[in-house]
Amino acid sequence: AFHPDHKANGRFFVNYNRREDGATVVAEYSRQGRSLQAAGEPEHVLMVVPQPYLNHNGGMIAFGPDRLLYIGRGDGGSRGDPQNRAQNPQEWLGKILRIDVDRDRPYAIPPDNPYAAGGGRAEIFALGIRNPWRFSFDRETGLLWLADVGQYKWEEIDLVVAGGNYGWRIME
């Protein structure tokens, strides 16, 4: 995901799964002239999310029209979300997260995030997600549309709003 001011600041963000332990990492890099290099030593890691299983890692990241970084997180895998992570506001898995990469290090919490004042992980924007395949912001309205992978019968397209619960694992 290229920072909204990438042309001027060269910053961009990558989501990947680490080979050694399978954890999902969000890291910042920067462009230096025509080459790419880590923005830290050896990279500037913003977030590490342990993955209990090898599937449902989600991982799309994008900047919204509010200039905040949105992060899709799958439920961590296995059939039926056996640890009920998607409904647990204390877990990052099964969520859409939203952070501010322009304030504080490694990031700041937007004050209007649903759990910014408590009751859950402050980074959570929406919960109840199974495996967010892709999402996009409508260019005209700024609305966030999400494609979430179903388990047996249904795929979802959701209009994501702050504090929304999209039902996984209660329903598909």
Secondary structure as GFF3:
##gff-version 3
##sequence-region A 1 172
A	DSSP	alpha_helix	6	9	.	.	.	ID=ss1
A	DSSP	beta_strand	11	17	.	.	.	ID=ss2
A	DSSP	beta_strand	24	32	.	.	.	ID=ss3
A	DSSP	beta_strand	35	38	.	.	.	ID=ss4
A	DSSP	beta_strand	44	49	.	.	.	ID=ss5
A	DSSP	beta_strand	61	63	.	.	.	ID=ss6
A	DSSP	beta_strand	69	73	.	.	.	ID=ss7
A	DSSP	beta_strand	95	99	.	.	.	ID=ss8
A	DSSP	beta_strand	124	127	.	.	.	ID=ss9
A	DSSP	beta_strand	132	137	.	.	.	ID=ss10
A	DSSP	beta_strand	144	148	.	.	.	ID=ss11
A	DSSP	beta_strand	156	160	.	.	.	ID=ss12
###
